[in-house]
Amino acid sequence: MESGTPTSQTSTRWKLALAALGIVFGDIGTSPLYAFRECFSGKHGAPIVAENMMGAASLIVWSILFVVTFKYVFLVLRLDNKGEGGILALAALVRGSRAAMGKIDKTWVFGLGLLGAALIYADGMITPSISVLSAVEGLNVLSPDMKEYVVPAALVIIVLLFMIQRHGTGKVGALFGPVLLIWFSTLGILGLKWIFACPQILLAINPVSGLMFLVHEWRHAIPLLSAVFLAVTGGEALYTDLGHFGRRPIRVAWFAVVLPCLVLNYIGQAALLTLHPDTENTFYNLVPPGGVLPLTLLATAAAVIASQALISGAFSLTTQAIQLGCIPRLRVLYTSSTEKGQVYLPMINWMLMLACLLLISIKQSSSNLFPAYGIAISMTMTVTSVLFLQAALNVLKWPRWKAYTVSGAFLLVDGAFLFANSLKITHGGWMPLAVAFLMVFLMSTWRWGRARLGKRMEKASIPAELLIEDLERKGIHRVSGTAFYMCGKTGGIPLALLHNLKHNQVLHERVVLLHVETLDASHATPDERYNIEELGQGFFLLHLRFGFTETPNVPAALKEFLTGDFKYEPQKSTFFLGRETYAVSRGLNAWERMRLVIFAWLTRNATPATAYFSLPPSRVVELGAQISL
């Protein structure tokens, strides 16, 4: 809830809009570097004639208006999961809404969320590579002799970009907004200059120009659509970063700066190519030769910021996926004491860096990367449209005719772009799809293995009531202090407790069966966070619940909730954890055996529960056990 005077509220809103400009719009803001050029490049490019310039600009402008403005800015941004956005948050929101209405859970909804998340990782490899390469290729325009320095310069920038990730974006984040404001202003001014030189190009605002362009150039229609789609890549970032800024600042930045400047620049590039059909690089030739170097430096800064935003988004998505149980626990470092969204995951960082270096080294130019670019994003947007239909019915409570009409329009446009990009699969588009489906396989295998393990653990445990009744009859020695044992949702006695009792013949005076649950919502409400039940004989069943964007800090939660007579005392508490090894059961088919082997490998390489739940290492006891899966 905003507070303060109207003046202070307005000031805060504009500051957030400036910050959103730097973080959210970097990717779509670098699209003018290559999108218009690709409509007329290569053997499938359209002929360079005046009518086609107008038609290409019209297609780009109306794609931005429909896909980004209408779909994402107006509608999808309304679907926040307690303030959080992103495709996993949307899938969780739909599932939660259906559960609240007593409807059956649709497992394919969460499956689509997993696919969308996996596609983000594939995009995370290509976007930094193509953005940085496109920016540095301004050196080719400056001097043909500098062509040999383009790839080395791009590799150095990529390495530096990923090396600074561990320091977090807090110290440099304040620069992002002003730099992108300069960038977008430059885009708009350069475009306006050429529009004045060729004012008839403004007829591109008429959508009929774009439709006629596709009809006249039907032989090139599919490659044209895949090139036009490049202008809307980055639109999905508006929803992913919703939790960082809120919808109002994102909308203000879009309508006040980004949309008008992008439209002016694309129409300006069309005007330039109309007047000078022999121009090879339409973007860098918007300026005279003396302005190429400064524009290259500014474009490189914008590309780095665009890459930074996507990398940070991959980190945030990974933390959500860990919390939702989609991937194993990974090491997460929090790089800011005040901003919860600023996280750093070393494994994800170095994997993305290695992928970018390999792509740049192999492909050598941004043009060679375009066949692999677009397919992952177009599929992500299509998945979002399918989930939007479910959200419109279950969250927004739209009438069925309205939900199906709007979603059908989205799917029609997204389907056309997806089909156009699918023709790139044999020319390199297979690579991001292979990465995405590998991630889906690993995530689904992890969830399948965890579910199978949970059933085995539940079967091996015994009801708490039986153990408590047995303790009433037998005199088991009790020692002072509190023991916490991690358990399942039903509160059955975990194997770690049974093993401890079997081998040591002793129990603490207070035994807490602790169940930690991650909800489908981004944040747990005060009523959901905690409840405790006394079972007798010093046994308690404690449930702690966290949202999927919250850090599951168990000691901090215990200190907050356990007060009064039952107070959490760190120096008198011991956490007992099970460290299981897995054996593969007989009678399984080859497919199941392979998945179990992969699940066991993922488990061995996961971050220990001690670090994940922020447990004090000196107060943790691990008890081993072998479980047959």
C-alpha positions as CSV (number, residue, x, y, z in Angstrom):
1,M,0.0,0.0,0.0
2,E,1.4,3.3,-1.0
3,S,1.7,6.0,1.6
4,G,2.9,9.6,1.8
5,T,1.8,12.7,-0.1
6,P,0.7,12.6,-3.7
7,T,4.0,14.2,-4.8
8,S,6.1,11.6,-3.0
9,Q,3.9,8.8,-4.5
10,T,4.4,10.2,-8.0
11,S,8.1,10.5,-7.4
12,T,8.4,6.9,-6.2
13,R,6.3,5.7,-9.1
14,W,8.6,7.4,-11.6
15,K,11.7,6.0,-9.8
16,L,10.3,2.5,-10.0
17,A,9.4,3.1,-13.7
18,L,13.0,4.1,-14.4
19,A,14.3,1.0,-12.6
20,A,11.8,-1.1,-14.5
21,L,13.1,0.5,-17.7
22,G,16.6,-0.8,-17.0
23,I,15.7,-4.3,-15.8
24,V,12.6,-5.3,-17.7
25,F,13.0,-3.8,-21.2
26,G,16.6,-4.5,-22.0
27,D,15.9,-7.5,-24.2
28,I,13.1,-6.0,-26.3
29,G,15.1,-2.8,-26.4
30,T,18.0,-4.4,-28.3
31,S,15.7,-6.0,-30.9
32,P,16.1,-3.0,-33.3
33,L,19.7,-4.0,-33.7
34,Y,18.7,-7.0,-35.9
35,A,14.9,-7.4,-36.3
36,F,14.2,-5.1,-39.3
37,R,17.5,-6.1,-41.0
38,E,16.5,-9.8,-40.9
39,C,13.3,-9.2,-42.9
40,F,15.5,-8.5,-46.0
41,S,18.6,-10.6,-45.3
42,G,19.6,-14.0,-46.7
43,K,18.2,-16.0,-49.5
44,H,14.7,-15.9,-48.0
45,G,14.6,-12.2,-47.5
46,A,12.0,-10.1,-49.2
47,P,12.9,-7.8,-52.1
48,I,14.0,-4.3,-51.1
49,V,11.3,-2.1,-52.7
50,A,9.5,0.8,-51.1
51,E,6.2,-1.0,-50.6
52,N,7.9,-3.8,-48.7
53,M,9.6,-1.3,-46.4
54,M,6.3,0.0,-45.4
55,G,4.8,-3.5,-45.0
56,A,7.6,-4.8,-42.9
57,A,7.4,-1.8,-40.5
58,S,3.7,-2.2,-40.3
59,L,3.9,-5.9,-39.4
60,I,6.5,-5.1,-36.7
61,V,4.6,-2.2,-35.2
62,W,1.3,-4.1,-35.0
63,S,3.0,-7.2,-33.6
64,I,4.4,-5.1,-30.8
65,L,0.9,-3.5,-30.2
66,F,-0.9,-6.8,-30.1
67,V,1.5,-9.2,-28.5
68,V,3.3,-7.0,-26.1
69,T,0.8,-4.2,-25.4
70,F,-2.5,-5.9,-25.5
71,K,-1.6,-9.4,-24.4
72,Y,1.2,-8.8,-21.8
73,V,0.8,-5.2,-20.6
74,F,-3.0,-5.1,-20.5
75,L,-4.0,-8.6,-19.7
76,V,-1.3,-11.0,-18.5
77,L,0.1,-8.5,-16.0
78,R,-3.2,-8.7,-14.2
79,L,-2.5,-12.4,-13.3
80,D,-0.1,-11.9,-10.4
81,N,0.4,-14.7,-7.8
82,K,0.3,-12.5,-4.7
83,G,2.5,-9.9,-6.5
84,E,4.7,-12.4,-8.3
85,G,4.8,-13.1,-12.0
86,G,6.4,-15.6,-14.4
87,I,5.2,-18.8,-16.0
88,L,5.7,-21.0,-13.0
89,A,3.8,-18.5,-10.9
90,L,1.0,-18.5,-13.4
91,A,0.8,-22.3,-13.4
92,A,0.7,-22.4,-9.6
93,L,-2.0,-19.6,-9.6
94,V,-4.2,-21.6,-11.9
95,R,-3.8,-24.8,-9.8
96,G,-4.5,-22.9,-6.6
97,S,-7.6,-21.3,-8.0
98,R,-9.0,-24.6,-9.2
99,A,-8.3,-26.1,-5.8
100,A,-10.0,-23.2,-4.0
101,M,-13.1,-23.9,-6.1
102,G,-13.1,-27.6,-5.4
103,K,-12.1,-28.5,-9.0
104,I,-9.9,-31.4,-10.0
105,D,-6.3,-30.5,-10.4
106,K,-5.1,-30.6,-14.0
107,T,-1.6,-32.1,-14.0
108,W,-0.9,-30.8,-17.5
109,V,-1.2,-27.2,-16.3
110,F,1.9,-27.6,-14.1
111,G,3.5,-29.6,-16.9
112,L,3.2,-26.6,-19.1
113,G,4.7,-24.5,-16.4
114,L,7.7,-26.8,-16.4
115,L,8.0,-26.6,-20.1
116,G,7.9,-22.8,-20.0
117,A,10.5,-22.7,-17.3
118,A,12.8,-25.0,-19.3
119,L,12.4,-22.8,-22.4
120,I,13.6,-19.8,-20.3
121,Y,16.9,-21.6,-19.7
122,A,17.3,-22.3,-23.4
123,D,16.6,-18.6,-24.1
124,G,19.2,-17.7,-21.4
125,M,21.9,-19.3,-23.5
126,I,21.1,-17.5,-26.8
127,T,19.9,-14.0,-25.8
128,P,23.2,-12.9,-24.2
129,S,25.1,-14.3,-27.1
130,I,23.1,-12.7,-29.9
131,S,22.6,-9.4,-28.1
132,V,26.3,-8.9,-27.4
133,L,27.4,-10.1,-30.9
134,S,24.8,-7.8,-32.6
135,A,26.1,-4.8,-30.6
136,V,29.8,-5.5,-31.2
137,E,29.2,-6.0,-34.9
138,G,29.0,-2.2,-35.2
139,L,32.8,-2.5,-35.5
140,N,32.2,-4.0,-39.0
141,V,30.4,-0.8,-40.0
142,L,33.1,1.3,-38.5
143,S,35.9,-0.5,-40.5
144,P,36.0,-3.8,-42.4
145,D,39.4,-4.4,-40.9
146,M,38.0,-4.7,-37.4
147,K,35.8,-7.7,-38.3
148,E,38.4,-10.1,-36.8
149,Y,38.1,-8.4,-33.4
150,V,34.3,-8.9,-33.2
151,V,34.2,-12.4,-31.8
152,P,37.1,-12.0,-29.3
153,A,35.5,-8.8,-28.0
154,A,32.2,-10.5,-27.6
155,L,33.8,-13.4,-25.7
156,V,35.6,-11.0,-23.4
157,I,32.4,-9.1,-22.7
158,I,30.5,-12.4,-22.0
159,V,33.2,-13.6,-19.5
160,L,33.2,-10.3,-17.7
161,L,29.5,-10.2,-17.6
162,F,29.2,-13.6,-15.9
163,M,32.2,-13.0,-13.6
164,I,30.5,-10.0,-12.0
165,Q,27.3,-11.9,-11.2
166,R,28.5,-13.0,-7.8
167,H,28.7,-9.4,-6.7
168,G,24.9,-8.9,-7.4
169,T,23.2,-6.2,-9.3
170,G,22.6,-3.9,-6.4
171,K,25.7,-1.7,-6.9
172,V,25.3,-1.3,-10.6
173,G,21.5,-1.5,-10.8
174,A,21.1,2.2,-10.3
175,L,22.9,2.8,-13.7
176,F,20.6,0.4,-15.7
177,G,17.6,2.8,-15.8
178,P,19.5,5.9,-16.9
179,V,21.6,4.0,-19.5
180,L,18.4,2.4,-21.0
181,L,16.7,5.8,-21.0
182,I,19.5,7.2,-23.0
183,W,19.3,4.2,-25.3
184,F,15.6,4.4,-26.0
185,S,15.8,8.2,-26.4
186,T,18.5,7.6,-29.0
187,L,16.4,5.0,-30.8
188,G,13.5,7.4,-31.0
189,I,15.5,10.4,-32.1
190,L,17.3,8.5,-34.8
191,G,14.1,7.1,-36.2
192,L,12.4,10.5,-36.1
193,K,15.2,12.0,-38.1
194,W,14.7,9.5,-41.0
195,I,10.9,9.8,-40.8
196,F,11.3,13.5,-41.5
197,A,13.4,12.6,-44.5
198,C,10.7,10.2,-45.8
199,P,7.4,11.2,-44.3
200,Q,5.3,8.9,-46.6
201,I,6.7,6.0,-44.5
202,L,4.2,6.9,-41.8
203,L,1.6,5.0,-43.8
204,A,3.1,1.9,-42.2
205,I,0.9,2.7,-39.2
206,N,-2.0,1.3,-41.3
207,P,-2.3,-2.5,-40.5
208,V,-3.5,-3.1,-44.1
209,S,0.1,-2.4,-45.2
210,G,1.4,-5.3,-43.3
211,L,-1.3,-7.7,-44.5
212,M,-0.7,-6.7,-48.1
213,F,3.0,-7.2,-47.6
214,L,2.4,-10.8,-46.6
215,V,0.0,-11.4,-49.5
216,H,2.4,-9.9,-52.1
217,E,5.4,-11.7,-50.7
218,W,3.7,-14.9,-49.9
219,R,6.8,-16.9,-51.0
220,H,8.7,-15.2,-48.2
221,A,5.9,-15.0,-45.7
222,I,7.1,-17.7,-43.3
223,P,10.7,-16.4,-43.1
224,L,9.3,-12.9,-42.8
225,L,7.1,-13.8,-39.8
226,S,10.1,-15.4,-38.0
227,A,12.0,-12.1,-38.6
228,V,9.1,-10.0,-37.4
229,F,8.9,-12.1,-34.3
230,L,12.4,-10.9,-33.3
231,A,10.8,-7.5,-32.6
232,V,8.7,-8.9,-29.8
233,T,11.3,-11.1,-28.1
234,G,11.7,-9.9,-24.6
235,G,8.0,-9.1,-24.2
236,E,7.7,-12.1,-21.9
237,A,10.1,-10.4,-19.5
238,L,7.4,-8.0,-18.5
239,Y,5.6,-10.8,-16.8
240,T,8.6,-12.5,-15.3
241,D,9.8,-9.3,-13.6
242,L,6.3,-8.4,-12.3
243,G,7.3,-9.2,-8.7
244,H,10.2,-6.8,-8.7
245,F,8.3,-3.7,-9.7
246,G,4.5,-4.2,-9.8
247,R,2.3,-3.6,-12.9
248,R,2.0,0.2,-12.6
249,P,5.7,1.1,-13.0
250,I,6.1,-1.5,-15.9
251,R,3.1,0.0,-17.7
252,V,4.3,3.6,-17.2
253,A,7.8,2.8,-18.6
254,W,6.2,1.0,-21.5
255,F,3.8,3.7,-22.6
256,A,5.9,6.7,-21.7
257,V,9.3,5.5,-23.2
258,V,9.6,2.1,-24.7
259,L,6.7,1.8,-27.1
260,P,7.0,5.2,-28.8
261,C,10.7,4.9,-29.1
262,L,10.6,1.4,-30.6
263,V,7.9,2.4,-33.1
264,L,9.8,5.5,-34.2
265,N,13.0,3.5,-34.7
266,Y,11.5,0.7,-36.7
267,I,9.6,3.1,-39.0
268,G,12.8,5.2,-39.2
269,Q,14.8,2.1,-40.4
270,A,12.1,1.5,-43.0
271,A,12.5,5.1,-44.2
272,L,16.3,4.7,-44.4
273,L,16.1,1.6,-46.5
274,T,13.4,3.2,-48.7
275,L,15.8,6.1,-49.5
276,H,19.0,4.0,-49.6
277,P,18.1,0.4,-50.7
278,D,21.8,-0.6,-50.9
279,T,22.3,-0.2,-47.1
280,E,23.5,-3.4,-45.5
281,N,23.1,-2.6,-41.8
282,T,20.0,-0.6,-41.4
283,F,20.5,0.2,-37.7
284,Y,24.1,1.5,-37.6
285,N,23.5,3.4,-40.8
286,L,20.9,5.5,-39.1
287,V,23.9,7.7,-37.9
288,P,26.6,9.3,-40.0
289,P,30.0,7.5,-40.0
290,G,31.3,9.6,-37.1
291,G,28.5,8.4,-34.9
292,V,29.0,4.7,-35.4
293,L,31.5,4.2,-32.6
294,P,29.5,6.0,-29.9
295,L,26.4,4.2,-31.0
296,T,28.3,0.8,-30.9
297,L,29.4,1.6,-27.4
298,L,25.9,2.5,-26.3
299,A,24.4,-0.6,-28.0
300,T,27.0,-2.8,-26.3
301,A,26.0,-1.3,-22.9
302,A,22.3,-1.9,-23.7
303,A,23.1,-5.5,-24.8
304,V,25.0,-6.2,-21.6
305,I,22.1,-4.8,-19.5
306,A,19.6,-6.9,-21.6
307,S,21.8,-10.0,-20.9
308,Q,22.1,-9.1,-17.2
309,A,18.3,-8.9,-16.9
310,L,17.8,-12.3,-18.5
311,I,20.5,-13.9,-16.4
312,S,19.0,-12.5,-13.2
313,G,15.6,-13.8,-14.3
314,A,17.1,-17.3,-14.8
315,F,18.4,-17.1,-11.2
316,S,15.0,-16.1,-9.8
317,L,13.3,-18.8,-11.9
318,T,15.6,-21.4,-10.5
319,T,15.0,-20.4,-6.9
320,Q,11.2,-20.7,-7.6
321,A,11.7,-24.1,-9.2
322,I,13.7,-25.3,-6.2
323,Q,11.0,-24.2,-3.8
324,L,8.3,-25.9,-5.8
325,G,10.3,-29.1,-5.9
326,C,10.9,-29.1,-9.6
327,I,14.7,-29.4,-9.4
328,P,17.2,-30.5,-6.7
329,R,18.4,-28.0,-4.1
330,L,21.2,-25.9,-5.5
331,R,23.6,-23.5,-3.7
332,V,21.8,-20.1,-3.6
333,L,23.7,-16.9,-2.5
334,Y,21.8,-13.8,-1.5
335,T,23.7,-10.8,-2.8
336,S,21.6,-8.1,-1.1
337,S,20.5,-7.7,2.5
338,T,17.4,-5.7,1.5
339,E,16.3,-7.0,-2.0
340,K,14.9,-10.6,-1.8
341,G,15.0,-11.0,-5.6
342,Q,18.8,-10.5,-5.8
343,V,20.2,-14.0,-5.8
344,Y,23.2,-15.7,-7.3
345,L,23.5,-19.4,-8.2
346,P,27.0,-20.4,-9.1
347,M,26.1,-23.6,-11.0
348,I,23.5,-21.9,-13.2
349,N,25.9,-18.9,-13.8
350,W,28.8,-20.9,-15.0
351,M,26.7,-23.3,-17.1
352,L,25.1,-20.3,-18.9
353,M,28.5,-18.7,-19.4
354,L,30.0,-21.9,-20.9
355,A,27.0,-22.2,-23.3
356,C,27.3,-18.6,-24.4
357,L,31.0,-18.9,-25.1
358,L,30.5,-22.1,-27.1
359,L,27.7,-20.5,-29.2
360,I,29.7,-17.4,-30.0
361,S,32.8,-19.4,-30.8
362,I,30.9,-21.8,-33.1
363,K,28.5,-19.4,-34.8
364,Q,30.9,-16.4,-35.2
365,S,28.1,-13.9,-36.1
366,S,24.6,-12.9,-35.0
367,S,23.2,-13.8,-38.4
368,N,24.3,-17.4,-37.8
369,L,22.6,-17.4,-34.4
370,F,19.2,-16.3,-35.7
371,P,18.1,-19.8,-36.8
372,A,18.4,-20.9,-33.2
373,Y,16.8,-17.8,-31.8
374,G,13.1,-17.3,-31.5
375,I,11.8,-20.9,-31.4
376,A,12.1,-21.1,-27.6
377,I,10.5,-17.7,-27.0
378,S,7.6,-18.3,-29.4
379,M,6.9,-21.6,-27.7
380,T,7.0,-19.8,-24.3
381,M,4.5,-17.3,-25.5
382,T,2.2,-20.0,-26.8
383,V,2.4,-21.9,-23.5
384,T,1.5,-18.6,-21.8
385,S,-1.6,-18.2,-24.0
386,V,-2.8,-21.7,-23.1
387,L,-2.3,-21.0,-19.4
388,F,-4.0,-17.6,-19.9
389,L,-7.1,-19.4,-21.0
390,Q,-7.2,-21.5,-17.8
391,A,-6.5,-18.3,-15.8
392,A,-9.2,-16.4,-17.5
393,L,-11.8,-19.1,-16.6
394,N,-10.6,-19.9,-13.1
395,V,-8.9,-16.7,-11.8
396,L,-10.5,-13.8,-13.7
397,K,-13.8,-15.6,-13.8
398,W,-14.5,-14.5,-17.4
399,P,-17.5,-16.0,-19.3
400,R,-16.4,-18.9,-21.5
401,W,-17.2,-17.0,-24.7
402,K,-14.9,-14.1,-23.7
403,A,-12.1,-16.4,-22.4
404,Y,-12.1,-18.5,-25.6
405,T,-12.3,-15.5,-28.0
406,V,-9.4,-13.6,-26.5
407,S,-7.3,-16.7,-25.9
408,G,-8.1,-17.9,-29.4
409,A,-6.8,-14.6,-30.9
410,F,-3.6,-15.0,-28.8
411,L,-3.1,-18.6,-30.0
412,L,-3.7,-17.6,-33.6
413,V,-0.9,-15.1,-33.6
414,D,1.4,-17.1,-31.3
415,G,0.7,-20.2,-33.5
416,A,1.7,-18.3,-36.7
417,F,4.9,-17.1,-35.1
418,L,5.6,-20.6,-33.7
419,F,5.0,-22.3,-37.1
420,A,7.3,-19.7,-38.7
421,N,10.0,-20.3,-36.2
422,S,9.6,-24.1,-36.3
423,L,10.9,-24.1,-39.8
424,K,14.3,-23.1,-38.3
425,I,14.5,-26.4,-36.3
426,T,16.7,-28.1,-38.9
427,H,18.9,-25.0,-39.2
428,G,19.8,-24.7,-35.6
429,G,16.5,-24.3,-33.9
430,W,16.8,-27.8,-32.6
431,M,19.4,-26.7,-30.1
432,P,17.3,-24.7,-27.7
433,L,14.5,-27.2,-28.0
434,A,17.0,-30.0,-27.1
435,V,18.1,-28.0,-24.0
436,A,14.5,-27.3,-23.0
437,F,13.3,-30.9,-23.3
438,L,16.4,-32.1,-21.5
439,M,15.5,-29.7,-18.6
440,V,11.9,-31.0,-18.7
441,F,13.1,-34.6,-18.5
442,L,15.3,-33.8,-15.6
443,M,12.6,-31.8,-13.7
444,S,9.9,-34.4,-14.3
445,T,12.4,-37.2,-13.3
446,W,13.2,-35.3,-10.1
447,R,9.5,-34.8,-9.2
448,W,8.7,-38.5,-10.1
449,G,11.6,-39.7,-8.0
450,R,10.6,-37.5,-5.0
451,A,7.0,-38.8,-5.2
452,R,8.2,-42.4,-5.4
453,L,10.6,-41.8,-2.5
454,G,7.8,-40.1,-0.4
455,K,5.6,-43.2,-0.9
456,R,8.4,-45.5,0.2
457,M,9.2,-43.4,3.2
458,E,5.5,-43.2,4.2
459,K,5.2,-46.9,3.9
460,A,8.4,-47.5,6.1
461,S,7.3,-45.0,8.8
462,I,4.8,-45.8,11.5
463,P,1.9,-43.6,12.9
464,A,3.0,-41.4,15.7
465,E,0.2,-42.7,17.9
466,L,1.6,-46.2,17.9
467,L,5.1,-45.1,19.0
468,I,3.6,-42.8,21.7
469,E,1.5,-45.7,23.1
470,D,4.6,-47.9,23.1
471,L,6.6,-45.3,25.0
472,E,3.9,-45.1,27.7
473,R,4.4,-48.8,28.3
474,K,8.2,-48.8,28.2
475,G,10.6,-46.7,30.1
476,I,12.7,-45.1,27.4
477,H,15.4,-42.8,28.8
478,R,14.8,-39.2,28.0
479,V,17.5,-36.5,27.9
480,S,17.1,-32.7,28.2
481,G,16.6,-30.5,25.1
482,T,14.5,-30.6,22.0
483,A,15.0,-32.8,19.0
484,F,13.6,-31.9,15.6
485,Y,13.0,-34.6,13.0
486,M,11.9,-33.8,9.5
487,C,8.8,-35.7,8.5
488,G,6.1,-36.0,5.9
489,K,2.8,-34.2,5.7
490,T,0.9,-36.8,7.7
491,G,3.3,-36.6,10.6
492,G,4.4,-40.3,10.5
493,I,7.5,-41.2,12.5
494,P,10.5,-40.7,10.2
495,L,13.1,-43.4,9.7
496,A,15.8,-41.1,11.3
497,L,13.9,-41.2,14.6
498,L,13.4,-45.0,14.5
499,H,17.1,-45.5,13.8
500,N,18.1,-43.2,16.6
501,L,15.8,-45.0,19.0
502,K,16.9,-48.4,17.9
503,H,20.7,-47.7,18.1
504,N,20.9,-45.3,21.0
505,Q,17.9,-46.3,23.1
506,V,17.2,-42.7,24.1
507,L,14.9,-39.8,23.2
508,H,15.0,-36.1,24.0
509,E,12.4,-34.7,26.5
510,R,10.7,-32.9,23.6
511,V,10.5,-34.4,20.1
512,V,9.2,-32.2,17.3
513,L,8.1,-33.8,14.1
514,L,8.8,-31.0,11.7
515,H,7.1,-30.8,8.3
516,V,8.2,-27.9,5.9
517,E,5.9,-27.3,3.0
518,T,6.2,-25.0,0.0
519,L,2.9,-23.6,-1.2
520,D,1.7,-22.9,-4.7
521,A,1.4,-19.2,-3.7
522,S,4.4,-16.9,-3.8
523,H,3.9,-15.9,-0.1
524,A,2.3,-17.7,2.8
525,T,-0.4,-15.8,4.6
526,P,0.0,-15.3,8.4
527,D,-2.7,-18.0,9.0
528,E,-0.9,-20.5,6.8
529,R,2.7,-20.1,8.1
530,Y,2.5,-22.2,11.2
531,N,0.5,-24.6,13.3
532,I,1.5,-27.0,16.1
533,E,-0.2,-30.0,17.6
534,E,0.7,-31.7,20.9
535,L,0.6,-35.5,20.5
536,G,1.5,-36.5,24.0
537,Q,4.7,-37.9,25.7
538,G,6.6,-34.8,24.8
539,F,5.8,-35.2,21.1
540,F,4.7,-32.3,18.9
541,L,3.7,-32.1,15.2
542,L,4.8,-28.8,13.7
543,H,4.0,-27.5,10.2
544,L,5.9,-24.6,8.7
545,R,4.8,-23.3,5.3
546,F,6.6,-21.0,3.0
547,G,5.7,-19.4,-0.4
548,F,7.7,-20.4,-3.4
549,T,9.5,-17.0,-3.5
550,E,10.4,-17.1,0.3
551,T,13.6,-18.4,1.8
552,P,12.9,-21.5,4.0
553,N,14.9,-20.4,7.0
554,V,13.8,-22.9,9.6
555,P,15.7,-21.5,12.6
556,A,14.3,-18.0,12.0
557,A,10.8,-19.4,11.7
558,L,11.2,-21.4,14.9
559,K,12.4,-18.4,16.7
560,E,9.4,-16.4,15.5
561,F,6.7,-19.0,16.2
562,L,7.9,-21.0,19.2
563,T,7.6,-18.6,22.1
564,G,6.2,-18.8,25.7
565,D,6.6,-22.1,27.6
566,F,7.7,-23.9,24.4
567,K,10.5,-21.6,23.3
568,Y,13.1,-22.4,20.6
569,E,16.5,-22.5,22.2
570,P,19.3,-23.0,19.6
571,Q,21.9,-24.3,22.1
572,K,19.5,-26.9,23.4
573,S,18.1,-28.1,20.1
574,T,19.3,-30.8,17.8
575,F,18.1,-31.4,14.2
576,F,18.1,-35.1,13.1
577,L,18.2,-35.6,9.3
578,G,18.2,-38.7,7.3
579,R,20.8,-39.3,4.6
580,E,19.5,-41.9,2.4
581,T,21.2,-44.0,-0.3
582,Y,19.1,-45.6,-2.9
583,A,19.0,-49.1,-4.4
584,V,17.0,-49.9,-7.5
585,S,14.3,-52.5,-6.9
586,R,14.0,-55.6,-9.0
587,G,11.3,-56.1,-11.6
588,L,11.5,-52.5,-13.0
589,N,11.7,-51.9,-16.7
590,A,14.8,-50.3,-18.4
591,W,13.1,-46.8,-18.5
592,E,12.3,-46.8,-14.8
593,R,15.7,-48.1,-13.9
594,M,17.4,-45.3,-15.9
595,R,15.2,-42.6,-14.3
596,L,16.0,-43.9,-10.8
597,V,19.7,-43.9,-11.6
598,I,19.4,-40.3,-12.7
599,F,17.3,-39.4,-9.7
600,A,19.9,-40.9,-7.4
601,W,22.7,-38.9,-9.2
602,L,20.7,-35.7,-8.8
603,T,20.2,-36.4,-5.1
604,R,23.9,-37.0,-4.5
605,N,24.7,-33.7,-6.1
606,A,22.0,-31.6,-4.4
607,T,22.9,-29.0,-1.8
608,P,22.5,-30.6,1.7
609,A,19.3,-29.9,3.6
610,T,21.5,-28.3,6.3
611,A,22.4,-25.4,4.0
612,Y,19.0,-25.2,2.3
613,F,17.0,-24.9,5.5
614,S,19.7,-22.7,7.1
615,L,20.2,-25.2,9.9
616,P,23.2,-24.6,12.3
617,P,25.7,-27.3,11.2
618,S,26.9,-27.8,14.8
619,R,23.4,-28.8,15.9
620,V,22.7,-31.3,13.0
621,V,23.0,-35.1,13.3
622,E,22.7,-37.2,10.1
623,L,21.6,-40.8,10.2
624,G,22.1,-43.0,7.2
625,A,19.7,-45.5,5.7
626,Q,19.3,-47.4,2.4
627,I,16.0,-47.3,0.7
628,S,15.0,-49.6,-2.2
629,L,13.1,-47.6,-4.9
